[in-house]
Amino acid sequence: MTAIVGYTDGHTMVLGADSAAVTDRLLIVCEPHKVFTSGAGLVGVSGGLRIGQLIRFQGAPLELGDDGPVPSLLRWIQALRVGLGPAGVLRTKDGVEELADSQMLVGLAGRWFEIDSEWQIVEPTTPYWAIGSGQLLTLGALHTMAWITSAPKSPRIVVTAALQAAAMYDPGVRAPFEFVERPVW
């Protein structure tokens, strides 16, 4: 259970996450570092904390090639698949290799990409996106903020407000929040 939220104002990309780690019977507020930088990208991982740790500390860095973000993500995903295989976090379900119960939100070149457990890449058309158990709550908060005011907002303030909305109503989301950010190139 978690909330990972990304927002860009066209100049800066901010990715934020909560600090909840949830088991069957226990919620632990910890420093799981669900968001981090990887090469040219911002990465947030929802699901198993171990998967996020493996990607952060042993995964190939995400580099932006001249052919654009999607081909760059495809190369990065292939490198992750090769590197994560020996760690035992990949599984095959109905003939499809999956990242066990996890998904990622990646910010690259001013755009957001959701990578699901089957390695599919989805690019939303909004300047924001979210994953995790708090996804619907944070997306609602982000949409409302965009709708009610056209005044410029700091990306960190927008992401914080969305995470606070999820923490208020989702029992698996808790402060303190952590953030990574990068200028848009």
Phi, psi and omega in degrees: 000134181188173170224122175237128188230132175239143179211143173227143174258010182093347178245322182227140173252133177234134177237126181232158180213158175277183183240022182271137168238123188242132172250188180302324186235002191218140171247125181244128172270117187217188177249072185281348182052067180282344177237144182197168174266149175217106182056240182273359188244167169252136184229133172235137183238128176249138182121224182293129178297326181298320180298316177299319179295318179296316180295318183293314189260339182237352183283157176294143177292146179276113181249139179271115179273169179295342181274002173104176186294317185294311175299325177296318177296320178300318178295318180296316178300317179298318178295321177296317180301316179294316182288326183277341181307307181294341181282350176079021181257001176259148177220161177248126179230121182053038177080005181246129178285132183234155170270111191309106172050039180223160173214164182231150168243123185238131173255125182211127176056040177079009183233155179252143179223130173263130177245115185273182186294341177264013177073014177285141180256125177238129178249111177290159180268000180265161176281009180219159171198167181210156175222169176100183182296334179270012186304307185295322179294316181289322178296321177298316179296317180296317179297317180297316179299320179291327184283318189278342180213142175256004179294141178300140180233143174296132178304323180293323178295318179297314180295319178300315180298319179294318178295323178296323177297316179294319180296330180291322190243348180252119183293349180259014181236131182216149168283164005283158181259152176237155186221149166229150179211163184205141174294150176280132179265000000 
